[in-house]
Amino acid sequence: MEVTHKRYKRTDVVAVVGRLDAASAPQFKQTIDALFEEGRYRLVFDLVDLEYISSPGLRVLIEARKRARDWKVTALEGGDVRIANLPPRIKEVFDLTGFTSLFEIYDDLTEAVGSF
């Protein structure tokens, strides 16, 4: 798995390439934790090149969503997680696990970034 990060003014994009499984989930979590430590709580996960996700990978996503949403600047402004470019195979996993209803999912990275 490869994780890349790009910082924008209001959000950060974290792209994941390859397999997000028990072996690679800790690395992905470290990247997210480092962003949270910097006070960056608006994240877009670009999953266009994600080939596989297992339950540890899903757990990292849901924990990131919870931590981001717990952070509030004001009643109207706070953190959140968006998903961009969800591959069909991974969308099936999201549908089966109920994750589709938990995340705002965008077909386009620009739309996801602009949603903040």
MARVOGU-608968 format. One record per atom (N, C-alpha, C, O): x, y, z. Coordinates in steps of 0.05 Angstrom, whole numbers, plus 5000, padded with zeros to 4 digits. Each point is the difference from the previous one (the first is absolute). Example, Ala and Ser with C-alpha at 12.3 -4.5 7.8 and 13.67 -1.06 7.14 Angstrom:
2
526448865156 498250245000 501850245000 502150005013 497250214973 501650245001 498550225014 501050225004 
//
This chain:
116
501749775000 498350235000 501850255000 502150005012 496950204974 501450264999 498050215008 497750014991 503250175027 498250225009 501450264992 502450055007 496250134980 501050264994 498250215012 497649955004 503550285001 498550225013 500450264985 502250064991 495650095005 500250264988 498450205017 497649945006 503650285001 498750195018 498850234983 501350114982 496249965024 498750234989 499450195023 500449945023 498550304970 499450205020 498149895022 500550035023 497349864968 497949925019 499849695005 498549925017 503049934968 499849715003 502649864992 501850134988 498449625018 502349834993 498949764984 497949895007 503550044972 499349764984 502149795006 502450044997 496549735010 501749765005 499249794980 497849905000 504150034982 499549804980 501249735008 502349995010 496249804985 500949735007 500249844975 498149994984 504249885012 500549834976 500549725010 501749965018 497049844970 500649735007 497949875018 497650044997 503449825023 498349855019 500150125027 502150065011 495549985000 499850115028 499049775017 497649955002 504349915010 499349765016 501450015027 500950215008 499149575006 501149995027 502950095001 500950125019 500649824960 502950075000 500450294994 501950125011 496450014973 500550274992 498250215016 500650244999 497449675014 498250185014 501550175021 499450245003 502549655012 501550175019 501550244987 500050225011 501149744966 501350214985 498050224993 500650245003 497149684987 497950194992 499150155024 499650244999 500049625024 499150135025 502150205009 499350225010 503349724988 502150195007 499950264985 500350215011 499149774963 499850234983 497750185009 500250245003 497549635003 497650155010 500650125027 499350245005 501949615013 500650105027 501850244998 499750195016 502349814966 501850224997 498550264991 500650225010 497549744973 498450234991 498350115023 499850245004 499049585011 498450095023 501750155020 499150205012 503349714993 501850135019 500750284990 500750185017 499349874957 500550264989 497550185000 500050234991 497749665019 497550155000 498650004973 498350174995 502349634988 498849984974 497849795002 500649765000 496850325001 497849825005 498049994977 497949885003 502850234974 498349984976 501649834980 501850104987 497449655010 501549824983 498449894977 497649955003 503750024975 498849864977 501849764994 502450034996 496449745004 501549754993 499449944971 497849944992 504350084991 499849944972 500749714996 502349915004 495749934989 500349714999 500049894972 499549764995 501150414985 499849924972 501849764994 499349834984 503050145029 501849784995 500049795022 501949845003 496150165014 499749805021 499049744987 497950004987 503649785017 499349754988 498549815019 498449844991 502050195035 498849825019 499950145027 501850165007 496149795008 499850105028 498949785017 498049874993 503250095031 499149805019 498950145024 499950255001 499149605019 498850125023 501950195016 499050205010 503649744992 501750195014 500250274985 500150215012 499849784962 500050254984 497450155003 500050245003 497849614998 497450135004 499950135028 498950215004 502349655015 500150115028 501550265001 499150195015 503149834971 501550255000 498350234988 500050225010 498549724969 498350204987 497850105020 499650245003 499249575011 497850085018 501150155024 498750195010 503649735000 501250145022 500850294992 499750195016 501349844960 500850264990 497550184998 500150235007 497749664983 497550154998 499150095028 499350245003 500849585016 499150085027 501850215012 499050205011 503649774988 501850205011 499750274986 500150215013 499649794961 499750254985 497550145008 499950245004 497949614998 497450125008 499950095029 498450185006 503249715011 500150095028 501350275003 499750135020 501949954960 501450265001 498150214989 499049994978 500550225038 498250224992 501450265005 501250055021 498650134959 500950275004 497750175010 500250145020 497549834967 497550135008 497849804996 500549784991 497150305016 497749824996 499649934971 498949794993 501950394989 499649964971 502549894986 499749914977 502650115035 502449934986 501749805016 500650055024 500149734964 501649805014 501349824980 500250064976 500849725033 501449814983 498149794989 497849965009 503249914970 498549784988 501849854980 502350094995 496749694995 501549844981 498249964976 497649945002 503650094974 498649954975 501549784985 502449975004 496249894979 501249794983 499750094971 497950084992 504349904993 499950074972 500949764983 501849845008 497050134969 500949804980 499949725010 502049854999 495850075012 499749735011 499749794978 498050014984 503949815013 499849804979 497649825004 499249955022 499749944956 497549835002 500349775019 498249945016 504149924984 500449775018 500050095029 498949865017 502350374989 500150105027 497350115008 499249985023 499350134958 497350095006 498249775008 498350045018 502149734970 498549765009 500549945029 498149935015 504450094994 500749955028 498650215017 498949945021 501250324971 498750215015 497049955002 498850045021 499949874957 497249945000 499349775019 498150025016 503549774984 499549775017 500450065029 498649895017 503250294990 500650065028 498550245011 500150065023 498450074959 498550245009 501650255000 499050215010 503449794980 501750245000 499150214980 500550235003 498049684976 499150194980 498250225013 500150234991 498449705029 498350205012 501450165022 499050215008 503449714999 501550145021 501850224989 500650205014 500249784961 501950194989 498750154977 498349904986 502650355010 499350144976 502049914979 502450025003 496549874975 501649874979 499750164974 497850064991 504550024997 500050164976 501449854977 501949855005 497050184971 501349884976 502450154991 501649904983 498850345027 502050184990 501650125024 498750095019 503949914979 501650115022 499550305004 500050095022 499750064956 499550285002 497450065015 500050185017 497949674978 497550035014 500449945030 498950145017 502549654989 500449925028 501650225015 499250075023 502950044965 501550215013 498350255003 500050135021 498549934958 498250245000 497749985020 498850205007 500649565002 497749975019 500650115027 498250045016 504450024990 500750125025 499850304996 500550155019 
//
